[in-house]
Amino acid sequence: MRILITGANGLLGTKAMQVFSRQHDVTGMDREHDITQQEAISFILRQKPDLIVHAAAETNVDACELHPEQAYTINVLGTENVIKAARVLDAKLVYISSDFVFDGSRGNYTEADQPNPINQYGRTKWAAEQKVAAYENSLIIRSAVLYGHNPGKTHYNFAEWVISSLMQEKGIRVVTDQINSPALIDDLAAAVLALREQTGTVHVAGPSPISRYEFALQAAEVFGLPKALITPVTSAEFPQAAPRPRDAGLSVEKARSLGIRLSSAAAGLSLMKAQRGSP
């Protein structure tokens, strides 16, 4: 199978390149291939992929809020270009979306729940989802707070930030009132391949919603690092440019019913530790 991955230099994209290339012919589109430009369509058409995994996006939530037009251009118009290429090729398109399409008012969101984003990042991901859904040969995978380790690569993700900060004996402030379902990139990459024949929407994320603070404590526990350096704060005490959903926890029952393996925070962090090496 010929697979093309947009955002191949990102956290998920890099892991997917590693995993998929073991059995398939994989091409990556990175920062050198701007999905907002017409050339992106031409590049994809030349590669003739059977499967396109669209992981490229502006994922910095605060940057999206501060630069809304840029966020829309990348996340929505860029996605339109990828869809155009997929249509010409009749290629399967798997779009990686986010729990931030929900407002966070209650949590445990299923695939049937109506999105209601409260920040620009979420609005652009929801707008892109609707365009992807109009292409019949597509699958939308919603995930959350991606974390994991890529050997030889340095990617910002919440877990790495917590671990590296504590290893350097730096105190960190982490919010107690923002809940998500952190997803291990190894699980998500495997799920993309396993679900490629599906259509519609599937949530692929951690099986148990957890606050950012609780996740940070779990990381410290697994890596044997000082929890005392982690200071709990509320969102009100930790101002951010973009509002965050209070509880964006995702229900993953559909994914589980389709045979998708999902790691708990403890299991995912333990695998990350094994891959990364002990402090």
RANORNOR-V832719 format. One record per pair of residues at least 24 apart in sequence whose C-alpha atoms are under 8 Angstrom apart, sorted by the first residue. I is the first residue (numbers start at 0). J is the second residue. Records with the same first field share a line. If there is no record, write none. Layout:
I: J + J
This chain:
0: 24 + 48 + 49 + 50
1: 25 + 26 + 47 + 48 + 49 + 50
2: 26 + 48 + 49 + 50 + 51 + 52
3: 27 + 28 + 43 + 46 + 48 + 50 + 51 + 52
4: 28 + 51 + 52 + 53 + 54
5: 29 + 51 + 52 + 53 + 54 + 55
6: 30 + 53 + 54 + 55 + 56
7: 54 + 55
9: 55 + 154
10: 145 + 146 + 147 + 149 + 154 + 155 + 156 + 184
11: 54 + 145 + 184 + 187 + 188
12: 54
13: 149
14: 149 + 184 + 185 + 188
15: 188 + 189
18: 188 + 189
19: 192
34: 73 + 77 + 78 + 80 + 81
35: 72 + 73 + 76 + 77 + 78 + 80
36: 77 + 80
37: 80
39: 80 + 81
40: 80 + 81 + 83 + 84
41: 84
43: 81 + 84
44: 84 + 87 + 88
47: 88
48: 88 + 90
49: 88 + 89 + 90 + 91
50: 90 + 91 + 92 + 93 + 195
51: 85 + 90 + 91 + 92 + 93
52: 92 + 93 + 94 + 95 + 191
53: 78 + 81 + 92 + 93 + 94 + 95
54: 94 + 95
57: 120
58: 120
59: 120
60: 118 + 119 + 120 + 241
61: 239 + 240 + 241
63: 119 + 120
64: 118 + 119 + 120 + 240 + 241
65: 240
67: 119
70: 119 + 120 + 123
71: 123
74: 123 + 124 + 127
75: 123 + 124 + 126 + 127
78: 127 + 131
79: 127 + 130 + 131
82: 131 + 134
86: 134
89: 136
90: 136
91: 136 + 137 + 138 + 195
92: 136 + 137 + 138
93: 137 + 138 + 139 + 140 + 191 + 195
94: 128 + 131 + 137 + 138 + 139 + 140
95: 139 + 140 + 141 + 142
96: 124 + 125 + 128 + 139 + 140 + 141 + 142
97: 121 + 124 + 140 + 141 + 142 + 143
98: 141 + 142 + 143 + 179 + 247 + 248 + 249
99: 124 + 243 + 244 + 247
100: 124 + 125
101: 244 + 247
102: 244 + 245 + 247
103: 243 + 244 + 245 + 246 + 247 + 248
104: 244 + 245 + 246 + 247
105: 246 + 247
106: 246 + 247 + 248 + 249
107: 247 + 248 + 249 + 250
108: 247 + 248 + 249 + 250
109: 202 + 249 + 250 + 251
110: 200 + 201 + 202 + 250
117: 242 + 243 + 244
118: 241 + 242 + 243
119: 241
132: 199
135: 198
136: 198
137: 197 + 198 + 199
138: 195 + 197 + 198 + 199 + 200 + 201
139: 198 + 199 + 200 + 201
140: 200 + 201 + 202 + 203
141: 200 + 201 + 202 + 203 + 204
142: 180 + 181 + 182 + 202 + 203 + 204
143: 179 + 180 + 181 + 182 + 204 + 205
144: 179 + 180 + 181 + 182
145: 181 + 182 + 183 + 184
146: 181 + 182 + 183 + 184
147: 183 + 184 + 185 + 267 + 268 + 271
148: 271 + 274 + 275
150: 274 + 275
158: 215 + 218
161: 215 + 218 + 219
162: 218 + 219 + 222 + 224
165: 219 + 224 + 225 + 228
166: 224 + 278
168: 228
169: 228
170: 228 + 229 + 230
171: 228 + 229 + 230
172: 229 + 230 + 231 + 232
173: 211 + 212 + 215 + 229 + 230 + 231 + 232 + 233
174: 210 + 211 + 212 + 231 + 232 + 233 + 234 + 237
175: 210 + 211 + 212 + 213 + 231 + 232 + 233 + 234
176: 210 + 211 + 233 + 234 + 245 + 246
177: 210 + 211 + 234 + 243 + 244 + 245 + 246 + 247
178: 208 + 209 + 210 + 211 + 244 + 245 + 246 + 247 + 248
179: 208 + 209 + 210 + 211 + 246 + 247 + 248 + 249
180: 204 + 205 + 206 + 207 + 208 + 209 + 247 + 248 + 249
181: 205 + 208 + 209 + 264
182: 261 + 262
183: 261 + 262 + 267
186: 260 + 261 + 262
190: 259 + 260
193: 259
194: 257
201: 251 + 253 + 254
202: 249 + 250 + 251 + 253 + 254
203: 251 + 254 + 261
204: 249 + 251 + 261
205: 251 + 261 + 262 + 263 + 264
206: 250 + 251 + 261 + 262 + 263
207: 248 + 263 + 264
208: 248 + 249
209: 248
214: 264
217: 264 + 265
218: 265 + 268
221: 265 + 268 + 269 + 272
222: 269 + 272 + 277 + 278
